[in-house]
Amino acid sequence: MICWAAATVLLCCGAMAQAQTLDLDPQWEYVADTVMGGVSRGQATQEVVQARDATRLSGLVSLDNNGGFVQIAFDLAGGDTFDASAFTGIALDVLGNGETYDLRLRTDALTRPWQSFRTEFTAPVKWTTIEIPFTAFTAHRTDAAFDPRRLRRVGILAIGREMQADISVSAVRFYR
């Protein structure tokens, strides 16, 4: 299991005077529907995937017993709020099996585990950088408005249908 830890934040600016991206060094945690009685199975591993160091989420999502997800997630700023308002969105370097996955963000305005701001993306079969603007995220089971100044957690889920999960992430960053 990948342990809980704060994300280390590194600025990447190259020759530019002002950083255009903010790279994150996530310490991914594996979570599955078994925390609520589901029977999905999976794992998160650190491995080299097609020549890149990556975190790989793999497993079988089952809808049995009211289940239906496997997930990798990490906390920002040690679980405190992180201000990402200077950025346009979040970018992922991903490789997968062509399936659709959820990207979920949580802020400190969310009080229930089922609440989030979410969007879907397809995990391509070759390494690709996917940029997702904050405007693409919709509120789920909350009346709270999304506020990038109050981010706490980022998660990637295989959810809602029976499927074989297989997605690798080699980098996560905020972009302008």
N, C-alpha and C positions, 0 to 999 in steps of 0.2 A: 504494500500500500504506500502511496506517496503521502508524506507527512504534511501537516498543517504548517505553514510558515508564511511570513510576510514576503511580498514580492520586493525584490531589490530593483530600484529604478536607476537606469543609466541613461544619460543624455548622449545622443548620437548627432553630431552636427557636421562632421567632415570639415570642409573648408568654409562652411557658411558661418556667419556671425551669430545667427539665431537658429536654434534647433528646429528642424522641420518634423522630426519624429521623436518620440520618447519610447525607447525600448524597455520592455519589462522582462524580468527574469523570474517567471512564475515558478512557484513550488506547487505543482498540481496535486490535488487530492482526488482520489477516486470515491465516488458515491453511487450507489445503485438503489433501486426501489425496495431492496430488502430492508431498508430502514423503516419502511412502512408496511411490511408484510408481503411485498412482491417477490417474484422468483427469478428476475433477470440475473444473468451472470456475466461477469466481465472482469477486466483488470486494466490498470494503467501501468505502463512500463517505460523506462528510459532505455532507448536503444538507438542504433544507427539504422535509419530507414532511407534507402536509396541515397547513400553517401551523406546524410545529414543527421546530426544529433537531434533527437526528437522525443517528445512524449507521445506515446501511442495508446489510444483508447480502443480496446477490442472487447467484443463480447456478443452475447445474444440477448436481445430485448424480447421479453415475453409479456403478454397482456394478462397472463394467468394471475389469479389471486389479487385482482385490482392493481397490478403492477404496470410497468411500461417504460422504464428508463435505465440507462447507464450514463454516467457523467464524469467529466473531469472539470475541476473548478479550482480557483485560487483567490485568496484575499489580496486586496490592494492595501498598502500602507499599514500592514500589520493588523488589519481588521478595522482600522479607523477609516475616516472618509478621505478620499483622494480627489483633488480638484483637477479635472481634465477639461475644464471649460476653454482652455487655450487651444484645444484640438478639435478637429472636425469629426473624427471617428476613430475606430479601432481597426487595425490590420492584422491579419493572420497569415503566416506562411504555412500552408496545409497541403496534405496529400491524403487521399482517401480512396473509397471504393465506389464513388459516384452516387452515394446515397445523400439524402437531405438530412441535415443536422440543425439543431437550434443553437444560437449564440444568445446567451442571457447575461444581462447586467443587473446588478442589484445596487440600490442606494440605501442610505440610512433611513429613508422615508418608508421603507418596506418593513413590515413587522411580522409577516407570516411567511413560512417557507415556500408556499405555492405562489407567492407574488414575485413578479419580475418585469423587466423590460426586455422584450425578445424580438428576434428576427430569425429567419431561416437562411441557410446557404447550402449549396451543394459542394461536397468535398470532391475535388477533381482527382483524376487518377494519375496525375503528375504534379510535382511540386509547383504551387501557384501562390502568389500573394493575392489575398482577397481583402479589399478595403470596404468597410461597411460604415457609412456615416451614421452619426448618432440619430439623425432624423429618420432612419429606417427602423428604429426600435419602437415597438408599441407596448403600451401598458397591458399587463395581464393580471386580472383579478385585483386591481387596485384603482383607486381614484387619484392617486398621487401622480404628479407630473414628473417626467424625467428631468433630472437636473444633473448635468455632468460634473458639477462642483461637489457632488455628494456621493461619488461612486465608492463602493466597498468590495464588490466581488464580480468575477467574470467566470462564466461557465459554458462548456460545450457539451451538448446532450444528444444522444440518440434516444428518441422518445416518441411515444404515442402509437407505435405500430410494431408488429413483430418484424424484426430485421436483424441482420448480422452487422454489428458496428465494427468499423475499422477505419480510424482516422488518426493521422499523425500531425503534430504541430511542432514546428521547429522554431518559430518566433511569434511573439505577440508585441504589438506596439500601438501607441496612439500616434495619429498623423494629423498634419495640418491640411 
